Amino acid sequence: MSWKKYPQNIKVRLITSFFNRAVSSAVMPFMALFFAQELDKVWAGVFLIFTVIISFFVSLIGGYISDRFPRKRVLVLTSFLSGFMFFFMTLSLIPNDNIIWLFAIAYVVYIITSSLGRPAMHAIIIDSTTPENRKEVYALDYWLVNLSMAKGAALGGLLYINHQMELFALLTLTSIILPIAYKIWLIDEHTHTLEKRYENVFIDLFQNYKVAFQDIPFVKVVVGSMFIFSAEFTLNSYIGVRLAETFQAVQVGAFELVGVRMLSILNIENMLLVVCFTFLINRFTDRFSKQRVLLIGLIIYSIGYITVTSANTWYMLIMFNLIATIGELVYSPVRNAEQANMIPADKRGSYSAFSNISFSGADLIARSSIIIGAFLIPTMMSVYIGIILMTGIFFVYTGLFMKLNTFIKKELT
């Protein structure tokens, strides 16, 4: 499908999210560093864990709201408030001594508003695609996410240290333009509005997610995805810590390749492979069945990350990181599209919010791997990650493809 044939909502979403991610990824990775410098490491850690927990629970509320009310209105309002919070963050940086309390409050409110709006955007994308074109759209979105993050990382590296306020001002400007773009060009195609069944809004919200939780195939996919994502997330947690501590430095001329730099190279390699090979691999996999593509992709991905978890030489790390990324490029568009196909039309916001458990849970597993890694040698950590990945593959595959009759009924309704 050519760009001209994409639905208008898809074009709006892809373009706006590219610029939003490019600028926000220049700032967000530095939040832990910012709070640690302004206060201390313990406070920064507790504060950021608190925001992750808030983000998850608020996104559940956001999913419920996006099914009950017009999604475009929810998205415009939350995006405008997010931009307003970035404005306050920028203001707090103007004095010589940063107004840290203003920055922290604005950051928490930003987490709340963005988490409220995110399920609405995800639901709008599902509304605007069909089972036939979702794999292609998700592949393009996946490519743009990585391209924007690569540009954002470069932008942050250049500007964060000496031009912090200018960077936040740019983020503020971008964030304020987004709701304007949504208001002008986004089309709300949400016709299956969720009816309120209980007078008490909390009971109604709980009952809404109870339906999602009772959808066993979907729960299996969400939990399985959590296990699968956790392997990738360990790259910047356990694997990063291990490389910093045990990687034998390699001298290349005047350049010394130490553990921290090795981690940066692995991340850059991942982004470059995604940017260069997403469409080529997606075109190649189109000739095979979805079941085979998903399974082969997940196995390749698992082999890569199981090895990277304990490898300690630069060529092994680069080679198996390449293998892991290729596996991700193979399985990811299929998993994304098939999971979207499972979601009932009147609960797309709620189901999308519920599926965030995959990312929140994966993040927690990855962070806990640092603690577990303090007691296990690297080869045993590879075994541990392997068990997690095999469990994830079992849940995702059986959830997506062992209940086909259920999926067909949902698609028809």
C-alpha positions as CSV (number, residue, x, y, z in Angstrom):
1,M,0.0,0.0,0.0
2,S,1.4,3.4,-1.0
3,W,1.5,6.4,1.3
4,K,-1.4,8.1,-0.6
5,K,-3.7,5.2,0.0
6,Y,-3.2,5.2,3.8
7,P,-6.3,6.5,5.8
8,Q,-6.0,10.1,6.9
9,N,-5.8,9.2,10.6
10,I,-2.9,6.9,10.0
11,K,-1.0,9.6,8.2
12,V,-1.7,12.1,11.0
13,R,-0.7,9.6,13.7
14,L,2.5,8.6,12.0
15,I,3.7,12.1,11.2
16,T,2.8,13.7,14.6
17,S,4.2,10.8,16.6
18,F,7.5,10.9,14.6
19,F,8.1,14.5,15.6
20,N,6.8,14.1,19.1
21,R,9.0,11.0,19.8
22,A,12.0,12.6,18.1
23,V,12.0,15.6,20.5
24,S,10.7,13.7,23.7
25,S,13.4,10.9,23.3
26,A,16.0,13.7,23.3
27,V,14.8,14.6,26.9
28,M,13.1,11.6,28.6
29,P,16.2,9.3,28.8
30,F,17.9,12.1,30.8
31,M,15.1,12.3,33.5
32,A,16.9,10.0,35.9
33,L,20.1,11.9,35.4
34,F,18.3,15.3,35.9
35,F,16.6,14.4,39.1
36,A,19.7,12.6,40.5
37,Q,21.8,15.8,39.8
38,E,19.2,18.1,41.2
39,L,18.4,16.1,44.4
40,D,20.0,12.6,44.9
41,K,20.0,9.1,43.4
42,V,17.6,7.5,46.0
43,W,15.0,10.3,45.6
44,A,15.3,10.1,41.8
45,G,14.8,6.3,41.8
46,V,11.8,6.4,44.1
47,F,10.3,9.3,42.2
48,L,10.6,7.6,38.8
49,I,9.3,4.3,40.1
50,F,6.3,6.2,41.5
51,T,5.7,7.8,38.0
52,V,5.8,4.3,36.3
53,I,3.2,3.0,38.7
54,I,1.0,6.2,38.2
55,S,1.4,5.9,34.5
56,F,0.1,2.3,34.4
57,F,-3.0,2.9,36.6
58,V,-3.9,6.2,34.9
59,S,-3.6,4.5,31.5
60,L,-6.3,2.0,32.6
61,I,-8.6,5.0,33.4
62,G,-7.6,6.5,30.0
63,G,-8.7,3.3,28.2
64,Y,-12.1,3.4,29.9
65,I,-12.5,7.1,29.1
66,S,-11.5,6.6,25.4
67,D,-14.3,3.9,25.1
68,R,-16.9,6.0,26.8
69,F,-16.3,9.4,25.1
70,P,-15.2,10.7,21.7
71,R,-11.6,9.7,21.3
72,K,-10.6,12.8,19.3
73,R,-11.8,15.1,22.1
74,V,-9.9,13.0,24.7
75,L,-6.7,13.1,22.6
76,V,-6.9,16.9,21.9
77,L,-7.5,17.8,25.6
78,T,-4.8,15.5,27.0
79,S,-2.2,16.5,24.3
80,F,-2.9,20.2,25.1
81,L,-2.4,19.7,28.8
82,S,0.9,17.7,28.1
83,G,2.2,20.6,26.1
84,F,1.2,23.0,28.9
85,M,3.2,20.9,31.4
86,F,6.3,21.0,29.2
87,F,5.9,24.8,29.2
88,F,6.1,24.8,33.0
89,M,9.1,22.5,32.9
90,T,10.8,25.0,30.6
91,L,9.9,27.9,32.9
92,S,11.4,26.1,35.9
93,L,14.8,25.9,34.1
94,I,15.0,29.7,33.5
95,P,16.5,30.7,36.9
96,N,20.1,29.9,37.6
97,D,18.9,27.6,40.4
98,N,16.3,25.3,38.8
99,I,12.8,25.4,40.5
100,I,12.9,21.6,41.0
101,W,9.5,21.4,42.8
102,L,7.8,23.1,39.8
103,F,9.6,20.8,37.4
104,A,8.7,17.7,39.4
105,I,5.0,18.6,39.7
106,A,4.8,19.4,36.0
107,Y,6.5,16.1,35.1
108,V,4.0,14.1,37.2
109,V,1.1,15.9,35.7
110,Y,2.6,15.3,32.2
111,I,2.8,11.6,33.0
112,I,-0.9,11.6,34.0
113,T,-2.1,13.5,31.0
114,S,0.0,11.5,28.4
115,S,-1.1,8.2,30.0
116,L,-4.8,9.3,29.8
117,G,-4.5,10.1,26.1
118,R,-2.3,7.2,24.9
119,P,-5.1,4.5,24.8
120,A,-7.3,6.8,22.8
121,M,-4.5,7.2,20.1
122,H,-3.9,3.4,20.0
123,A,-7.6,2.8,19.7
124,I,-7.9,5.4,16.9
125,I,-5.2,3.5,14.9
126,I,-7.1,0.2,15.3
127,D,-10.3,2.0,14.2
128,S,-8.6,3.3,11.1
129,T,-7.0,0.1,9.9
130,T,-8.3,-3.3,8.7
131,P,-7.0,-6.8,9.5
132,E,-5.6,-6.8,6.0
133,N,-3.4,-3.6,6.3
134,R,-2.5,-3.6,10.0
135,K,0.7,-5.6,9.6
136,E,2.0,-3.1,7.1
137,V,0.9,-0.1,9.1
138,Y,2.5,-1.5,12.3
139,A,5.7,-2.3,10.4
140,L,5.9,1.4,9.2
141,D,5.1,2.7,12.7
142,Y,7.8,0.4,14.1
143,W,10.3,1.8,11.6
144,L,9.4,5.4,12.3
145,V,9.6,4.9,16.1
146,N,13.1,3.7,15.8
147,L,14.1,6.4,13.3
148,S,12.6,9.1,15.5
149,M,14.3,7.7,18.6
150,A,17.7,7.6,16.8
151,K,17.3,11.3,15.8
152,G,16.1,12.2,19.3
153,A,19.1,10.5,20.9
154,A,21.4,12.4,18.6
155,L,19.6,15.7,19.4
156,G,19.7,15.0,23.1
157,G,23.4,14.2,23.0
158,L,24.1,17.5,21.3
159,L,21.9,19.8,23.3
160,Y,21.1,18.4,26.7
161,I,24.2,19.4,28.6
162,N,24.7,23.0,27.4
163,H,21.3,23.9,25.9
164,Q,18.9,22.2,28.2
165,M,16.3,25.0,28.3
166,E,16.3,25.4,24.5
167,L,15.7,21.6,24.2
168,F,12.7,21.8,26.6
169,A,11.4,24.9,24.7
170,L,11.6,22.9,21.4
171,L,9.7,20.0,23.1
172,T,7.1,22.5,24.4
173,L,6.6,24.0,20.9
174,T,6.2,20.5,19.3
175,S,3.8,19.4,22.0
176,I,1.5,22.4,21.6
177,I,1.4,21.9,17.8
178,L,0.2,18.3,18.2
179,P,-3.3,19.0,19.6
180,I,-3.8,21.6,16.9
181,A,-2.9,19.0,14.2
182,Y,-5.3,16.5,15.9
183,K,-8.1,19.1,16.0
184,I,-7.7,20.0,12.3
185,W,-6.9,16.6,10.6
186,L,-7.9,13.8,12.8
187,I,-11.3,12.1,12.0
188,D,-13.1,10.4,14.9
189,E,-14.4,7.1,13.5
190,H,-15.4,5.8,16.9
191,T,-19.0,4.6,16.4
192,H,-19.1,1.7,19.0
193,T,-19.3,3.8,22.1
194,L,-19.2,1.8,25.4
195,E,-22.4,2.2,27.4
196,K,-22.2,2.8,31.1
197,R,-23.7,-0.2,32.9
198,Y,-23.3,0.8,36.6
199,E,-24.1,4.0,38.3
200,N,-20.9,3.9,40.3
201,V,-18.1,4.8,37.9
202,F,-15.4,2.8,39.7
203,I,-17.6,-0.4,39.6
204,D,-18.2,0.3,35.9
205,L,-14.5,0.7,35.2
206,F,-13.7,-2.5,37.1
207,Q,-16.3,-4.5,35.3
208,N,-15.0,-3.1,32.0
209,Y,-11.5,-4.4,32.6
210,K,-13.0,-7.6,34.1
211,V,-14.2,-8.5,30.6
212,A,-10.6,-8.0,29.2
213,F,-9.2,-10.1,32.0
214,Q,-11.6,-12.9,31.3
215,D,-10.6,-12.9,27.6
216,I,-8.1,-15.8,28.2
217,P,-6.5,-15.7,24.7
218,F,-5.9,-12.0,24.9
219,V,-4.5,-12.3,28.5
220,K,-2.1,-15.0,27.3
221,V,-0.8,-12.7,24.5
222,V,-0.3,-9.8,26.9
223,V,1.5,-11.9,29.5
224,G,3.5,-13.7,26.9
225,S,4.5,-10.4,25.3
226,M,5.6,-9.2,28.8
227,F,8.0,-12.1,29.0
228,I,9.3,-11.6,25.5
229,F,9.8,-7.8,25.9
230,S,11.7,-8.3,29.1
231,A,14.6,-9.8,27.3
232,E,15.1,-6.7,25.2
233,F,14.6,-4.4,28.2
234,T,17.4,-6.3,30.0
235,L,19.9,-4.8,27.5
236,N,19.7,-1.4,29.3
237,S,19.4,-3.0,32.8
238,Y,21.2,-6.2,33.7
239,I,23.3,-6.5,30.5
240,G,24.3,-2.8,30.7
241,V,25.4,-3.2,34.3
242,R,27.3,-6.5,33.5
243,L,29.2,-4.9,30.6
244,A,30.1,-1.9,32.7
245,E,31.6,-4.2,35.4
246,T,33.1,-7.2,33.5
247,F,33.6,-6.3,29.8
248,Q,37.3,-6.4,28.9
249,A,38.2,-3.1,27.3
250,V,39.4,-3.2,23.6
251,Q,41.8,-0.7,22.3
252,V,41.1,0.5,18.7
253,G,43.9,3.0,17.9
254,A,43.3,5.9,20.2
255,F,39.7,4.8,21.0
256,E,39.1,2.5,24.0
257,L,36.0,0.4,23.8
258,V,34.8,-0.1,27.4
259,G,31.6,-1.7,28.7
260,V,29.4,1.5,28.6
261,R,30.5,2.3,25.1
262,M,29.8,-1.3,24.0
263,L,26.2,-0.9,25.3
264,S,25.8,2.3,23.3
265,I,27.1,0.5,20.2
266,L,24.5,-2.3,20.7
267,N,21.7,0.2,21.0
268,I,22.9,2.1,17.9
269,E,23.2,-1.2,16.0
270,N,19.6,-2.1,16.9
271,M,18.3,1.2,15.7
272,L,20.3,1.2,12.4
273,L,19.2,-2.4,11.6
274,V,15.5,-1.5,12.2
275,V,15.8,1.7,10.1
276,C,17.6,-0.2,7.2
277,F,15.8,-3.6,7.1
278,T,12.2,-3.2,8.4
279,F,10.5,-3.1,5.0
280,L,12.8,-5.6,3.3
281,I,12.2,-8.2,6.0
282,N,8.5,-7.4,6.1
283,R,8.2,-7.9,2.3
284,F,10.1,-11.1,2.6
285,T,7.9,-12.5,5.4
286,D,4.7,-11.7,3.6
287,R,5.1,-14.9,1.5
288,F,4.8,-17.1,4.5
289,S,2.0,-17.9,7.0
290,K,1.6,-15.7,10.0
291,Q,2.1,-18.6,12.4
292,R,5.4,-19.6,10.9
293,V,6.7,-16.0,10.7
294,L,5.8,-15.4,14.4
295,L,7.4,-18.6,15.6
296,I,10.6,-18.4,13.6
297,G,11.0,-14.7,14.5
298,L,10.6,-15.4,18.2
299,I,13.1,-18.3,18.1
300,I,15.7,-16.2,16.3
301,Y,15.0,-13.3,18.8
302,S,15.4,-15.6,21.7
303,I,18.7,-17.2,20.5
304,G,20.1,-13.6,20.1
305,Y,19.2,-12.3,23.6
306,I,20.0,-15.6,25.4
307,T,23.6,-15.3,24.0
308,V,23.9,-11.5,24.5
309,T,22.9,-11.9,28.2
310,S,26.2,-13.7,29.0
311,A,28.5,-12.9,26.0
312,N,31.5,-10.8,26.9
313,T,33.5,-10.4,23.7
314,W,32.7,-7.5,21.3
315,Y,32.2,-9.7,18.1
316,M,29.9,-12.1,19.9
317,L,27.8,-9.3,21.3
318,I,27.5,-7.5,18.0
319,M,26.7,-10.7,16.0
320,F,24.1,-12.0,18.4
321,N,22.6,-8.5,18.9
322,L,22.1,-8.5,15.1
323,I,20.4,-11.9,15.3
324,A,18.1,-10.7,18.1
325,T,17.1,-7.6,16.1
326,I,16.4,-9.6,12.9
327,G,14.2,-11.8,15.0
328,E,12.4,-8.8,16.4
329,L,11.9,-7.4,12.9
330,V,10.4,-10.7,11.8
331,Y,7.9,-11.3,14.7
332,S,7.0,-7.8,15.8
333,P,4.6,-6.7,13.0
334,V,2.7,-10.0,13.1
335,R,2.3,-9.9,16.9
336,N,1.1,-6.3,16.8
337,A,-1.4,-6.8,14.0
338,E,-2.8,-10.1,15.4
339,Q,-3.1,-8.7,18.9
340,A,-5.0,-5.7,17.5
341,N,-7.3,-8.1,15.6
342,M,-8.3,-9.7,18.8
343,I,-9.8,-6.5,20.4
344,P,-13.6,-6.0,20.3
345,A,-14.6,-2.8,18.5
346,D,-16.4,-1.2,21.5
347,K,-13.5,-1.9,24.0
348,R,-10.5,-0.9,21.9
349,G,-9.3,1.8,24.4
350,S,-9.7,-0.4,27.4
351,Y,-8.0,-3.4,25.8
352,S,-5.2,-1.2,24.5
353,A,-4.7,0.2,28.0
354,F,-4.8,-3.3,29.5
355,S,-2.1,-4.5,27.1
356,N,0.3,-1.9,28.6
357,I,0.9,-4.6,31.3
358,S,3.2,-6.1,28.7
359,F,5.5,-3.1,28.9
360,S,5.2,-2.3,32.6
361,G,5.7,-5.9,33.6
362,A,8.6,-6.3,31.2
363,D,10.2,-3.3,32.7
364,L,9.8,-4.7,36.2
365,I,11.3,-8.1,35.1
366,A,14.2,-6.3,33.5
367,R,14.9,-4.2,36.6
368,S,14.6,-7.3,38.9
369,S,17.2,-9.1,36.7
370,I,19.8,-6.7,38.1
371,I,19.1,-8.1,41.6
372,I,19.0,-11.7,40.4
373,G,22.2,-11.2,38.4
374,A,24.0,-10.3,41.7
375,F,23.5,-13.9,42.8
376,L,23.8,-15.8,39.4
377,I,26.7,-16.1,37.1
378,P,26.2,-14.8,33.5
379,T,25.6,-18.2,32.0
380,M,22.9,-19.0,34.5
381,M,21.3,-15.6,33.7
382,S,21.2,-16.8,30.1
383,V,19.3,-19.9,31.2
384,Y,17.0,-17.7,33.3
385,I,16.3,-15.4,30.3
386,G,15.8,-18.5,28.1
387,I,13.2,-19.9,30.4
388,I,11.3,-16.6,30.4
389,L,11.5,-16.3,26.6
390,M,10.3,-19.9,26.1
391,T,7.3,-19.2,28.4
392,G,6.5,-16.0,26.5
393,I,6.6,-17.8,23.2
394,F,4.2,-20.5,24.4
395,F,1.7,-17.9,25.7
396,V,1.8,-15.6,22.7
397,Y,1.6,-18.4,20.1
398,T,-1.2,-20.3,21.8
399,G,-3.1,-17.1,22.6
400,L,-3.0,-15.9,19.0
401,F,-3.4,-19.1,17.0
402,M,-4.9,-21.8,19.2
403,K,-8.3,-20.1,19.5
404,L,-9.1,-19.1,16.0
405,N,-12.8,-19.7,16.2
406,T,-13.0,-17.1,19.1
407,F,-11.1,-14.6,17.0
408,I,-13.3,-15.1,14.0
409,K,-16.5,-14.5,16.1
410,K,-15.0,-11.3,17.5
411,E,-14.1,-10.0,14.1
412,L,-17.6,-10.6,12.8
413,T,-19.1,-8.7,15.8
